[in-house]
Amino acid sequence: MKLKFIFFAFCLIVMSRICPAQTIEKTFSGQWASTSWTFEFYRDGSFKRSATGHYETPPFTGTYSMEANCIHILTGFGNPNGTISLSEYYLIHHDSVLIDLSNLYDYALNTIPGQHLSKKRYDILAKENMDSVISITKKDFDSTIVYCFPLLKKAVTAIGIQDHVKIIRCYNTLTFNHDHNLKDKLYKTFIAMIREEDYVHSMYSMYDWIPNRGMGYYFQRLQIELLGTPHSYSMYTIIE
């Protein structure tokens, strides 16, 4: 048994040398927020992100790994310099564009720094069926309302995407559902808190949006509608 283990370990060492980890030698650049951003990835598994302009900062450096066209930053991500964070995951799209999977800005391959005007790549997101029905029991709906109360006390930037979706679906449901069973104190308190915390204004100030039908807001990153005339996906359908 011991000899088999030694042989197996030896094979792993040999294979790791024969089949090195996937890496690249590429540079991507882009410009947004009056800042030029450059990402340099090296064959040895290291990288550097440089920024000049409004958010100029010392370079972020660290290590990365790759699987297929996805880059995983292993060390150096986060916000150690007190400026815009370095994300943990990036996508190489069509072998020529680097996309930040956190903020969705893109960076072009081998361009002069500052030449490519970055845009948000909402097109890579899986599209939701806005006509799909999100069913929920009244008991679970009430529990979701209670769950949202402490969230509304936070800054919108501190609330996760899925929690924003819960808040928005609850608000749309109460706004557009005329069932008298949805008029009690719990729901009135929720709507009052939405207004007191200025949630709607905070959301359209923070997230990119386009008008939906009825002139409400469709948040592209969240793929959810707020007010206007929302599709069924953007609210709950309450069942018994």
KOLDOLO-607159 format. One record per residue (C-alpha): residue in three letters; x, y, z. Coordinates in steps of 0.05 Angstrom, whole numbers, plus 5000, padded with zeros to 4 digits. Example, Ala and Ser with C-alpha at 12.3 -4.5 7.8 and 13.67 -1.06 7.14 Angstrom:
2
ALA524649105156;SER527349795143;
//
This chain:
240
MET500050005000;LYS505650485018;LEU509150344952;LYS502750484914;PHE501951154950;ILE509151354934;PHE508051174861;PHE501551564858;ALA504852184889;PHE510652124840;CYS505652104782;LEU502352734807;ILE508953104810;VAL510852884740;MET504053074712;SER504253764745;ARG510853894709;ILE508353624642;CYS501653994646;PRO503054684675;ALA497255124699;GLN493855544645;THR496456254641;ILE496756814590;GLU501357384569;LYS496557944552;THR495158674567;PHE488258984569;SER486559724576;GLY480460164583;GLN477960834609;TRP472161014654;ALA471061494712;SER476361964683;THR481561414696;SER485660974650;TRP486060254674;THR491159734651;PHE491358994667;GLU497658604653;PHE497557844659;TYR504057434656;ARG505856714640;ASP508556604710;GLY501556694740;SER502657404764;PHE498858034745;LYS498958794753;ARG493359304751;SER495260024740;ALA490860644743;THR492461354722;GLY487861954726;HIS482362104776;TYR483161444813;GLU490661404805;THR493860934855;PRO500060494863;PRO499459864822;PHE495659264849;THR499758624841;GLY498557904857;THR497457214828;TYR491856904787;SER489456244759;MET485356084697;GLU480255574677;ALA477855624605;ASN476456374594;CYS475456564668;ILE480956894709;HIS480956804784;ILE485157314823;LEU488256914879;THR492157454916;GLY491858214911;PHE484358304901;GLY480258744946;ASN481459464966;PRO488259525001;ASN489860224975;GLY483260554994;THR480960644922;ILE476660264873;SER477159524890;LEU480459004847;SER475258464833;GLU476457724844;TYR473757464777;TYR474557674705;LEU472157394639;ILE476057394574;HIS470657484521;HIS472057264449;ASP479557254465;SER479958004458;VAL476158344515;LEU477058294590;ILE470558384630;ASP470358524705;LEU465058054731;SER463658514790;ASN462359184757;LEU461858914685;TYR466559444654;ASP470459184594;TYR477759294574;ALA480559184504;LEU486558764486;ASN493159104470;THR490459814463;ILE494060454480;PRO492260614553;GLY486261074555;GLN484460944482;HIS478760444494;LEU472560764526;SER470060214572;LYS462660044574;LYS458559594619;ARG457358924587;TYR450358744609;ASP449858324547;ILE453857754580;LEU448557664634;ALA443657094628;LYS436957414611;GLU431057294657;ASN424157144629;MET420557774653;ASP413757434643;SER415356854689;VAL411256824753;ILE414656834822;SER409756494868;ILE409956554943;THR405256385000;LYS402556945043;LYS406356675102;ASP412956685064;PHE411257375036;ASP410357635106;SER416957325127;THR420357655068;ILE417558335088;VAL420258245159;TYR426958015130;CYS427358665089;PHE426359145147;PRO433659145172;LEU436159155100;LEU432659825088;LYS436760135144;LYS443159995105;ALA446260405049;VAL444160124981;THR451359954967;ALA451459495028;ILE445459085004;GLY446758474961;ILE443558404892;GLN438857834913;ASP436558244973;HIS435058844929;VAL430858384886;LYS426858164947;ILE425758884969;ILE423559104900;ARG418858514890;CYS415658644957;TYR414759384942;ASN411859264872;THR407158734901;LEU404459204953;THR403959784904;PHE400259414849;ASN396258894888;HIS389559154910;ASP387758564954;HIS384958835020;ASN388958295056;LEU395258675038;LYS393359315074;ASP394959155146;LYS400059495191;LEU406059055170;TYR405459265098;LYS404059995113;THR410360005157;PHE414459705100;ILE411960225049;ALA413160785099;MET420360545110;ILE421560525035;ARG419661255032;GLU423161465096;GLU429761155073;ASP428761455003;TYR430060764974;VAL427560904904;HIS431861524894;SER437861174923;MET437060594875;TYR436360994811;SER442161434833;MET446560824846;TYR444860324792;ASP444560394716;TRP437460374691;ILE433060474631;PRO425660654631;ASN420860064632;ARG413660084608;GLY409860574650;MET416161004659;GLY418960644719;TYR426060364725;TYR429159734696;PHE435759604732;GLN440059254682;ARG444958954732;LEU439458684776;GLN434858514717;ILE428858754757;GLU423659304747;LEU421759814800;LEU414960164793;GLY412360364724;THR408359764700;PRO412759184721;HIS412458494690;SER410357904733;TYR417757714745;SER418758374783;MET413558224836;TYR410757644876;THR404457264859;ILE401557074927;ILE398356394932;GLU394656054989;
//
